[in-house]
Amino acid sequence: MSVAHRSPGRYLDPMESSADYSSRAHAATGRDVRALTVLGLETSCDETAASVVRLTGGRAEVLSSVVHSQIDDHAAYGGVVPEIAARSHVEMIAEVTRRAMAEADMGYDGLDGIAATAGPGLVGGVMVGLSFGKAAALARGLPLVAVNHLEGHAVSARLGAEVAYPFLLLLVSGGHCQLLEVRGIGDMSRLGTTIDDAAGEAFDKIAKAMGLGYPGGPALEKLAAKGDGSRYELPRALLGRKDCDFSFSGLKTAASRLAQTC
């Protein structure tokens, strides 16, 4: 079993695919790129997910996508409990993967490799998916690609649309909020990031202070769409700074305190 390693600027992917992964890779290289079929596994937080993706000539096709949500498991606690999340991943990873393979009408002998999230994320959850991927790859003699979950988000924009490199990306995921220049696989620069809380954390914590339940973000967003944005004066952080960083802790605290007084 071979595992992809990180080096400056790109992944050393053991699978024989084009380095570009772009929709114009064939035109750029002037050579054929054989179809590549990969099982992807994601367990970095509160969803157990598996997908089969086929890459042909640089164009990606999602053959299946199965997601098991843990919202009901964490609702009573008002947020994700890492131990509960990890246990749920252990219970669900085999079934979710089986369903993804069945939906794609695919057996393991039809795969060219397996990819699994290796971080960042909740350590217990990441270990479940990565260990399952390692075991499946070892048993079937397939290469394993360890994926940075944020990079996966960054390039997933190209799965359903023609997005040419380079592109500017706002990545908002769980505890992360980043502004990235994406030049290619393994080749991107972070232009800005949150210096405290992420946007999602602010949404959920403000919603919790307002008694909106979990996950509170969608409920808060729905209320905001009908609200009066000028009624209360709330802080706008980092105005006038000459960088691209974000800050949400001041807004989160101010809105939470305001909710307690209303």
MOHU-V682051 format. One record per backbone hydrogen bond with DSSP energy under -1.0 kcal/mol. NH is the residue of the N-H (numbers start at 0). CO is the residue of the C=O. Records with the same first field share a line. If there is no record, write none. Layout:
# MOHU-V682051
NH=CO  CO
This chain:
# MOHU-V682051
3=143
6=9
9=6
11=4
12=10
16=14
24=21
27=23
28=24
29=25
35=54
37=52
38=112
39=50
40=114
41=48
47=67
48=41
49=65
50=39
51=63
52=37
53=60
54=35
55=58
58=55
60=53
62=51
63=51
65=49
67=47
69=45
73=69
74=70
76=73
78=73
84=80
85=81
86=82
87=83
88=84
89=85
90=86
91=87
92=88
95=91
96=92
97=93
98=94
99=95
100=96
101=97
102=98
103=99
104=101
105=100
109=106
110=107
111=36
113=142
114=38
115=144
116=40
117=146
121=43
125=121
126=122
127=123
128=124
129=125
130=126
131=127
132=128
133=129
134=130
135=131
136=132
137=133
138=134
139=135
141=136
143=1
144=113
146=115
148=118
151=147
152=148
153=149
154=150
155=151
157=154
158=155
162=160
166=181
168=179
170=177
172=175
175=172
177=170
178=191
179=168
180=188
181=166
182=186
183=186
186=183
188=180
190=178
191=178
193=176
194=245
201=197
202=198
203=199
204=200
205=201
206=202
207=203
208=204
209=205
210=207
211=206
219=215
220=216
221=217
222=218
223=219
224=220
225=222
226=223
230=227
240=237
245=192
251=247
252=248
253=249
254=250
255=251
256=252
257=253
258=254
259=255
